[in-house]
Protein backbone atom coordinates (compact mmCIF):
# COMPACT_ATOMS: atom_id res chain seq x y z
CA UNK A 1 0.00 0.00 0.00
CA UNK A 2 1.44 3.35 -1.03
CA UNK A 3 1.83 6.28 1.27
CA UNK A 4 -0.67 9.09 0.71
CA UNK A 5 0.79 12.25 -0.72
CA UNK A 6 0.12 15.58 0.88
CA UNK A 7 -1.01 18.15 -1.61
CA UNK A 8 -0.92 21.88 -1.11
CA UNK A 9 -4.34 23.49 -0.82
CA UNK A 10 -4.57 26.17 -3.50
CA UNK A 11 -4.92 29.73 -2.26
CA UNK A 12 -7.88 31.88 -3.23
CA UNK A 13 -5.62 33.70 -5.66
CA UNK A 14 -4.74 30.41 -7.36
CA UNK A 15 -8.40 29.43 -7.56
CA UNK A 16 -9.37 32.73 -9.16
CA UNK A 17 -6.49 32.46 -11.63
CA UNK A 18 -7.50 28.88 -12.50
CA UNK A 19 -11.08 30.00 -13.09
CA UNK A 20 -9.84 32.92 -15.13
CA UNK A 21 -7.92 30.60 -17.42
CA UNK A 22 -10.78 28.07 -17.68
CA UNK A 23 -13.72 30.50 -17.98
CA UNK A 24 -12.10 33.70 -19.15
CA UNK A 25 -15.03 35.21 -21.05
CA UNK A 26 -17.64 34.26 -18.45
CA UNK A 27 -15.59 35.64 -15.58
CA UNK A 28 -14.81 38.86 -17.43
CA UNK A 29 -18.51 39.26 -18.17
CA UNK A 30 -19.37 38.75 -14.50
CA UNK A 31 -16.68 41.10 -13.20
CA UNK A 32 -17.69 43.75 -15.75
CA UNK A 33 -21.24 43.56 -14.37
CA UNK A 34 -19.86 44.29 -10.92
CA UNK A 35 -17.81 47.21 -12.23
CA UNK A 36 -20.79 48.57 -14.21
CA UNK A 37 -22.66 49.02 -10.94
CA UNK A 38 -20.16 51.74 -10.06
CA UNK A 39 -17.85 52.05 -7.14
CA UNK A 40 -19.13 50.81 -3.84
CA UNK A 41 -19.57 47.79 -1.64
CA UNK A 42 -21.44 44.78 -2.97
CA UNK A 43 -23.16 42.46 -0.52
CA UNK A 44 -23.00 38.65 -0.87
CA UNK A 45 -26.52 38.34 -2.28
CA UNK A 46 -25.67 40.81 -5.05
CA UNK A 47 -22.58 38.81 -5.98
CA UNK A 48 -24.58 35.58 -6.22
CA UNK A 49 -27.50 37.24 -8.06
CA UNK A 50 -25.20 38.53 -10.80
CA UNK A 51 -23.61 35.09 -11.10
CA UNK A 52 -27.07 33.54 -11.47
CA UNK A 53 -27.99 36.17 -14.10
CA UNK A 54 -24.89 35.27 -16.12
CA UNK A 55 -25.75 31.56 -15.95
CA UNK A 56 -29.42 32.06 -16.83
CA UNK A 57 -28.45 33.95 -20.00
CA UNK A 58 -26.29 31.08 -21.23
CA UNK A 59 -26.38 27.55 -19.83
CA UNK A 60 -22.82 26.98 -21.07
CA UNK A 61 -21.70 29.22 -18.21
CA UNK A 62 -22.95 26.70 -15.65
CA UNK A 63 -19.35 25.63 -15.01
CA UNK A 64 -18.60 29.05 -13.59
CA UNK A 65 -21.31 28.75 -10.93
CA UNK A 66 -20.60 25.13 -10.05
CA UNK A 67 -16.82 25.45 -10.14
CA UNK A 68 -14.25 26.87 -7.72
CA UNK A 69 -15.22 30.48 -8.40
CA UNK A 70 -18.85 29.76 -7.50
CA UNK A 71 -17.59 28.37 -4.18
CA UNK A 72 -15.52 31.50 -3.66
CA UNK A 73 -18.56 33.71 -4.21
CA UNK A 74 -20.65 31.58 -1.85
CA UNK A 75 -18.14 32.22 0.93
CA UNK A 76 -17.63 35.89 0.01
CA UNK A 77 -18.66 38.43 2.64
CA UNK A 78 -18.41 41.54 0.48
CA UNK A 79 -16.79 42.94 -2.62
CA UNK A 80 -15.27 46.38 -3.01
CA UNK A 81 -15.58 47.82 -6.50
CA UNK A 82 -13.26 50.63 -7.53
CA UNK A 83 -12.98 50.47 -11.32
CA UNK A 84 -11.03 48.69 -12.74
CA UNK A 85 -10.61 46.65 -9.54
CA UNK A 86 -12.91 44.25 -7.73
CA UNK A 87 -11.64 43.15 -4.31
CA UNK A 88 -13.42 40.27 -2.61
CA UNK A 89 -13.35 39.45 1.11
CA UNK A 90 -13.69 35.69 1.44
CA UNK A 91 -14.40 33.71 4.59
CA UNK A 92 -13.87 30.05 3.60
CA UNK A 93 -14.33 28.78 7.15
CA UNK A 94 -14.86 30.30 10.61
CA UNK A 95 -12.01 32.52 11.70
CA UNK A 96 -10.24 32.47 8.32
CA UNK A 97 -10.35 35.45 5.97
CA UNK A 98 -8.68 35.88 2.60
CA UNK A 99 -8.69 38.88 0.31
CA UNK A 100 -8.30 38.85 -3.46
CA UNK A 101 -8.25 41.77 -5.90
CA UNK A 102 -8.87 41.38 -9.62
CA UNK A 103 -8.04 43.98 -12.23
CA UNK A 104 -10.90 43.53 -14.70
CA UNK A 105 -9.14 45.23 -17.62
CA UNK A 106 -5.73 43.54 -17.29
CA UNK A 107 -7.15 40.27 -15.86
CA UNK A 108 -4.53 40.17 -13.14
CA UNK A 109 -5.17 38.69 -9.71
CA UNK A 110 -3.40 39.52 -6.47
CA UNK A 111 -3.72 38.33 -2.90
CA UNK A 112 -4.17 41.18 -0.40
CA UNK A 113 -3.24 41.38 3.25
CA UNK A 114 -5.76 42.68 5.76
CA UNK A 115 -4.10 46.11 5.81
CA UNK A 116 -4.02 46.32 2.02
CA UNK A 117 -7.69 45.34 1.79
CA UNK A 118 -8.73 47.91 4.40
CA UNK A 119 -6.66 50.60 2.69
CA UNK A 120 -8.36 49.70 -0.61
CA UNK A 121 -11.74 49.87 1.13
CA UNK A 122 -10.92 53.31 2.55
CA UNK A 123 -10.28 54.56 -0.98
CA UNK A 124 -14.04 54.41 -1.53
CA UNK A 125 -14.39 57.41 0.76
CA UNK A 126 -11.02 59.14 0.73
CA UNK A 127 -9.89 58.42 -2.80
CA UNK A 128 -6.37 57.20 -3.60
CA UNK A 129 -3.87 58.28 -1.00
CA UNK A 130 -0.10 58.15 -0.95
CA UNK A 131 -0.05 58.64 2.81
CA UNK A 132 2.05 55.81 4.25
CA UNK A 133 0.58 56.43 7.71
CA UNK A 134 -2.72 54.69 8.18
CA UNK A 135 -4.36 54.39 11.56
CA UNK A 136 -4.09 50.81 12.76
CA UNK A 137 -5.14 49.70 16.21
CA UNK A 138 -3.58 46.65 17.80
CA UNK A 139 -5.91 45.10 20.36
CA UNK A 140 -3.68 42.06 20.87
CA UNK A 141 -2.38 43.17 24.32
CA UNK A 142 -5.97 43.15 25.60
CA UNK A 143 -6.38 39.54 24.48
CA UNK A 144 -3.30 38.25 26.30
CA UNK A 145 -5.10 36.94 29.39
CA UNK A 146 -8.38 35.95 27.78
CA UNK A 147 -8.66 32.39 26.49
CA UNK A 148 -10.08 31.80 23.05
CA UNK A 149 -12.77 29.28 22.22
CA UNK A 150 -11.20 26.70 19.93
CA UNK A 151 -14.23 24.70 18.78
CA UNK A 152 -16.39 25.78 15.89
CA UNK A 153 -19.46 25.04 18.04
CA UNK A 154 -18.39 27.93 20.29
CA UNK A 155 -18.93 30.49 17.53
CA UNK A 156 -21.68 32.88 18.53
CA UNK A 157 -21.34 32.01 22.21
CA UNK A 158 -18.46 34.36 23.03
CA UNK A 159 -20.24 36.25 25.81
CA UNK A 160 -21.29 33.03 27.50
CA UNK A 161 -17.73 31.69 27.18
CA UNK A 162 -16.26 34.88 28.68
CA UNK A 163 -18.81 34.92 31.52
CA UNK A 164 -17.88 31.35 32.45
CA UNK A 165 -14.18 32.17 32.33
CA UNK A 166 -14.50 35.32 34.45
CA UNK A 167 -16.85 33.74 37.00
CA UNK A 168 -14.54 30.75 37.42
CA UNK A 169 -11.67 33.12 38.19
CA UNK A 170 -13.84 35.13 40.56
CA UNK A 171 -15.04 32.15 42.60
CA UNK A 172 -11.67 30.41 42.70
CA UNK A 173 -9.99 33.43 44.22
CA UNK A 174 -11.60 34.89 47.37
CA UNK A 175 -9.84 38.24 46.82
CA UNK A 176 -11.83 38.72 43.62
CA UNK A 177 -15.13 38.83 45.50
CA UNK A 178 -14.23 42.06 47.30
CA UNK A 179 -14.33 44.25 44.13
CA UNK A 180 -17.71 42.71 43.27
CA UNK A 181 -19.06 43.55 46.72
CA UNK A 182 -17.70 47.11 46.42
CA UNK A 183 -19.35 47.45 43.03
CA UNK A 184 -22.70 46.24 44.34
CA UNK A 185 -22.51 48.55 47.39
CA UNK A 186 -21.77 51.57 45.16
CA UNK A 187 -24.57 50.78 42.70
CA UNK A 188 -27.65 50.42 44.80
CA UNK A 189 -31.19 51.35 43.93
CA UNK A 190 -33.56 52.48 46.69
CA UNK A 191 -31.31 50.99 49.34
CA UNK A 192 -31.21 47.58 47.72
C-alpha positions in Angstrom: 0.0 0.0 0.0 1.4 3.4 -1.0 1.8 6.3 1.3 -0.7 9.1 0.7 0.8 12.3 -0.7 0.1 15.6 0.9 -1.0 18.2 -1.6 -0.9 21.9 -1.1 -4.3 23.5 -0.8 -4.6 26.2 -3.5 -4.9 29.7 -2.3 -7.9 31.9 -3.2 -5.6 33.7 -5.7 -4.7 30.4 -7.4 -8.4 29.4 -7.6 -9.4 32.7 -9.2 -6.5 32.5 -11.6 -7.5 28.9 -12.5 -11.1 30.0 -13.1 -9.8 32.9 -15.1 -7.9 30.6 -17.4 -10.8 28.1 -17.7 -13.7 30.5 -18.0 -12.1 33.7 -19.1 -15.0 35.2 -21.1 -17.6 34.3 -18.5 -15.6 35.6 -15.6 -14.8 38.9 -17.4 -18.5 39.3 -18.2 -19.4 38.7 -14.5 -16.7 41.1 -13.2 -17.7 43.7 -15.7 -21.2 43.6 -14.4 -19.9 44.3 -10.9 -17.8 47.2 -12.2 -20.8 48.6 -14.2 -22.7 49.0 -10.9 -20.2 51.7 -10.1 -17.8 52.1 -7.1 -19.1 50.8 -3.8 -19.6 47.8 -1.6 -21.4 44.8 -3.0 -23.2 42.5 -0.5 -23.0 38.6 -0.9 -26.5 38.3 -2.3 -25.7 40.8 -5.0 -22.6 38.8 -6.0 -24.6 35.6 -6.2 -27.5 37.2 -8.1 -25.2 38.5 -10.8 -23.6 35.1 -11.1 -27.1 33.5 -11.5 -28.0 36.2 -14.1 -24.9 35.3 -16.1 -25.7 31.6 -15.9 -29.4 32.1 -16.8 -28.4 34.0 -20.0 -26.3 31.1 -21.2 -26.4 27.5 -19.8 -22.8 27.0 -21.1 -21.7 29.2 -18.2 -22.9 26.7 -15.6 -19.3 25.6 -15.0 -18.6 29.1 -13.6 -21.3 28.7 -10.9 -20.6 25.1 -10.1 -16.8 25.5 -10.1 -14.3 26.9 -7.7 -15.2 30.5 -8.4 -18.8 29.8 -7.5 -17.6 28.4 -4.2 -15.5 31.5 -3.7 -18.6 33.7 -4.2 -20.7 31.6 -1.8 -18.1 32.2 0.9 -17.6 35.9 0.0 -18.7 38.4 2.6 -18.4 41.5 0.5 -16.8 42.9 -2.6 -15.3 46.4 -3.0 -15.6 47.8 -6.5 -13.3 50.6 -7.5 -13.0 50.5 -11.3 -11.0 48.7 -12.7 -10.6 46.7 -9.5 -12.9 44.2 -7.7 -11.6 43.2 -4.3 -13.4 40.3 -2.6 -13.4 39.5 1.1 -13.7 35.7 1.4 -14.4 33.7 4.6 -13.9 30.1 3.6 -14.3 28.8 7.2 -14.9 30.3 10.6 -12.0 32.5 11.7 -10.2 32.5 8.3 -10.4 35.4 6.0 -8.7 35.9 2.6 -8.7 38.9 0.3 -8.3 38.9 -3.5 -8.2 41.8 -5.9 -8.9 41.4 -9.6 -8.0 44.0 -12.2 -10.9 43.5 -14.7 -9.1 45.2 -17.6 -5.7 43.5 -17.3 -7.2 40.3 -15.9 -4.5 40.2 -13.1 -5.2 38.7 -9.7 -3.4 39.5 -6.5 -3.7 38.3 -2.9 -4.2 41.2 -0.4 -3.2 41.4 3.2 -5.8 42.7 5.8 -4.1 46.1 5.8 -4.0 46.3 2.0 -7.7 45.3 1.8 -8.7 47.9 4.4 -6.7 50.6 2.7 -8.4 49.7 -0.6 -11.7 49.9 1.1 -10.9 53.3 2.6 -10.3 54.6 -1.0 -14.0 54.4 -1.5 -14.4 57.4 0.8 -11.0 59.1 0.7 -9.9 58.4 -2.8 -6.4 57.2 -3.6 -3.9 58.3 -1.0 -0.1 58.1 -0.9 0.0 58.6 2.8 2.0 55.8 4.3 0.6 56.4 7.7 -2.7 54.7 8.2 -4.4 54.4 11.6 -4.1 50.8 12.8 -5.1 49.7 16.2 -3.6 46.7 17.8 -5.9 45.1 20.4 -3.7 42.1 20.9 -2.4 43.2 24.3 -6.0 43.1 25.6 -6.4 39.5 24.5 -3.3 38.3 26.3 -5.1 36.9 29.4 -8.4 36.0 27.8 -8.7 32.4 26.5 -10.1 31.8 23.1 -12.8 29.3 22.2 -11.2 26.7 19.9 -14.2 24.7 18.8 -16.4 25.8 15.9 -19.5 25.0 18.0 -18.4 27.9 20.3 -18.9 30.5 17.5 -21.7 32.9 18.5 -21.3 32.0 22.2 -18.5 34.4 23.0 -20.2 36.3 25.8 -21.3 33.0 27.5 -17.7 31.7 27.2 -16.3 34.9 28.7 -18.8 34.9 31.5 -17.9 31.3 32.5 -14.2 32.2 32.3 -14.5 35.3 34.5 -16.8 33.7 37.0 -14.5 30.7 37.4 -11.7 33.1 38.2 -13.8 35.1 40.6 -15.0 32.2 42.6 -11.7 30.4 42.7 -10.0 33.4 44.2 -11.6 34.9 47.4 -9.8 38.2 46.8 -11.8 38.7 43.6 -15.1 38.8 45.5 -14.2 42.1 47.3 -14.3 44.3 44.1 -17.7 42.7 43.3 -19.1 43.5 46.7 -17.7 47.1 46.4 -19.3 47.5 43.0 -22.7 46.2 44.3 -22.5 48.6 47.4 -21.8 51.6 45.2 -24.6 50.8 42.7 -27.6 50.4 44.8 -31.2 51.3 43.9 -33.6 52.5 46.7 -31.3 51.0 49.3 -31.2 47.6 47.7 
